[in-house]
Amino acid sequence: MPSLTERYGQTALITGASSGIGRAFAHALAACGFDLVLVARRKALLEELSLELSKACNCHALVREADLSSAEDIDALLAGLGELEIDLLVSNAGFGLKGPFEAGDLGRQISMVNTNVIAPLMLCYHLLPGMKKRGRGGIIITGSIEGETGFPWSTSYAATKAFVHQLGGGLWAECRGTGVDVLVLAPGSTDTDAPRLQGISDDQLIGVMSPERVAKEALEQLGKRPLWIPGWHNRLFIRLLRVLPRGFSLKMAGVGMKKAIDNSQR
Ligand SMILES: NC(=O)c1ccc[n+]([C@@H]2O[C@H](COP(=O)([O-])OP(=O)(O)OC[C@H]3O[C@@H](n4cnc5c(N)ncnc54)[C@H](OP(=O)(O)O)[C@@H]3O)[C@@H](O)[C@H]2O)c1
């Protein structure tokens, strides 16, 4: 099997590289010999990471500060790339909001839709044509197991992830035969800041995986299939929810989510 750089090219752009799964992608891709463009809002963390990767693997990692909930910032990010060709896009930045739908702040929900939905859409739209023209490239979009079925008490977040699952699935099929591989990565509970930022404490998480493992599996599966759910327990859970009657699976998903939120608040 040719290496990732042989298959896709030299430069990868990773959104959400300042922490968690995105940071793990940065380490893994730098070790594979990619040059990187690291994107997030926390510039200091990106600069620290860039330095670390340069020392560890001689990786050339550019830092790009951008708030991906802002279309202007995304335009500026793309314009700032200039002639630089992006061979592998890891559209990973995102965040979630938990709780009753109508109790959540609407502005935050819209910001989440912009970050989780509009940003991947715009990045794919602008970067895919170059990949197709060059006859090679890769796109990984981080979704979630929540994107595979509705998830009560996480309703808007699950809806954002359902969007990128359909986006990635459609692109996977459209890109067949073009040299461009597309993968939707659908992690379950992963040991990053995300669950805690959503108000779910560590002890409420089941079958937690490391971000390094999740990123590694995604890179292994790119080019092999349209969707990858890391962890057999997550794959089993989703398979079960898919075969059950829709109403029953929604209720079942909701019971687990509500319990995790309620227990975290105790
Ligand atoms: N952890 C889990 O259990 C889990 C499960 C399923 C799916 N996911 C998905 O995995 C992806 C990565 O999350 P994570 O678990 O690694 O959590 P994380 O450590 O909180 O990382 C989230 C990343 O997204 C970036 N980000 C968030 N909002 C942004 C914005 N408006 N503009 C630019 N960057 C933004 C953050 O950077 P800055 O804050 O520096 O901007 C950070 O680098 C997300 O899409 C998440 O939905 C996570």
The ligand as a MOL file (V3000), in Angstrom:
LIG
                    3D

  0  0  0     0  0            999 V3000
M  V30 BEGIN CTAB
M  V30 COUNTS 48 52 0 0 0
M  V30 BEGIN ATOM
M  V30 1 N -14.8310 13.9400 22.0650 0
M  V30 2 C -15.8940 13.2430 21.7110 0
M  V30 3 O -16.4400 12.4580 22.5090 0
M  V30 4 C -16.4500 13.3860 20.3000 0
M  V30 5 C -17.3850 12.4310 19.8840 0
M  V30 6 C -17.8920 12.5350 18.5930 0
M  V30 7 C -17.4720 13.5510 17.7640 0
M  V30 8 N -16.5850 14.4730 18.2010 0 CHG=1
M  V30 9 C -16.1900 15.5450 17.2630 0
M  V30 10 O -14.7810 15.5600 17.1500 0
M  V30 11 C -14.3760 16.8490 16.7130 0
M  V30 12 C -13.1950 17.2980 17.5410 0
M  V30 13 O -13.6110 17.4650 18.8830 0
M  V30 14 P -12.7310 16.9760 20.1070 0
M  V30 15 O -13.4200 15.8430 20.7330 0
M  V30 16 O -11.3290 16.8090 19.6920 0 CHG=-1
M  V30 17 O -12.9160 18.2040 21.1060 0
M  V30 18 P -11.9860 19.4390 21.4810 0
M  V30 19 O -10.7350 18.9670 22.1150 0
M  V30 20 O -12.8790 20.3720 22.2180 0
M  V30 21 O -11.5940 20.0420 20.0630 0
M  V30 22 C -12.4670 20.8610 19.3250 0
M  V30 23 C -11.6080 21.6070 18.3190 0
M  V30 24 O -12.4760 22.3840 17.4800 0
M  V30 25 C -12.0130 23.7130 17.4730 0
M  V30 26 N -13.1240 24.6330 17.3390 0
M  V30 27 C -14.2840 24.6440 18.0300 0
M  V30 28 N -15.0170 25.7050 17.6670 0
M  V30 29 C -14.3020 26.3850 16.7320 0
M  V30 30 C -14.5090 27.5760 15.9920 0
M  V30 31 N -15.6160 28.3050 16.1310 0
M  V30 32 N -13.5470 27.9740 15.1220 0
M  V30 33 C -12.4210 27.2510 14.9830 0
M  V30 34 N -12.1520 26.1270 15.6480 0
M  V30 35 C -13.0940 25.6980 16.5190 0
M  V30 36 C -11.2970 23.9130 18.8100 0
M  V30 37 O -10.3050 24.9170 18.6860 0
M  V30 38 P -10.3390 26.3710 19.3820 0
M  V30 39 O -11.1490 26.2600 20.6240 0
M  V30 40 O -8.8970 26.6690 19.6150 0
M  V30 41 O -10.9470 27.2380 18.3370 0
M  V30 42 C -10.6460 22.5550 19.0010 0
M  V30 43 O -9.4020 22.5070 18.3530 0
M  V30 44 C -15.5960 17.7450 16.8100 0
M  V30 45 O -16.1390 17.9280 15.5320 0
M  V30 46 C -16.5370 16.9510 17.6890 0
M  V30 47 O -17.8860 17.2660 17.4300 0
M  V30 48 C -16.0500 14.3990 19.4470 0
M  V30 END ATOM
M  V30 BEGIN BOND
M  V30 1 1 1 2
M  V30 2 2 2 3
M  V30 3 1 2 4
M  V30 4 1 4 5
M  V30 5 2 4 48
M  V30 6 2 5 6
M  V30 7 1 6 7
M  V30 8 2 7 8
M  V30 9 1 8 9
M  V30 10 1 8 48
M  V30 11 1 9 10
M  V30 12 1 9 46
M  V30 13 1 10 11
M  V30 14 1 11 12
M  V30 15 1 11 44
M  V30 16 1 12 13
M  V30 17 1 13 14
M  V30 18 2 14 15
M  V30 19 1 14 16
M  V30 20 1 14 17
M  V30 21 1 17 18
M  V30 22 2 18 19
M  V30 23 1 18 20
M  V30 24 1 18 21
M  V30 25 1 21 22
M  V30 26 1 22 23
M  V30 27 1 23 24
M  V30 28 1 23 42
M  V30 29 1 24 25
M  V30 30 1 25 26
M  V30 31 1 25 36
M  V30 32 1 26 27
M  V30 33 1 26 35
M  V30 34 2 27 28
M  V30 35 1 28 29
M  V30 36 1 29 30
M  V30 37 2 29 35
M  V30 38 1 30 31
M  V30 39 2 30 32
M  V30 40 1 32 33
M  V30 41 2 33 34
M  V30 42 1 34 35
M  V30 43 1 36 37
M  V30 44 1 36 42
M  V30 45 1 37 38
M  V30 46 2 38 39
M  V30 47 1 38 40
M  V30 48 1 38 41
M  V30 49 1 42 43
M  V30 50 1 44 45
M  V30 51 1 44 46
M  V30 52 1 46 47
M  V30 END BOND
M  V30 END CTAB
M  END
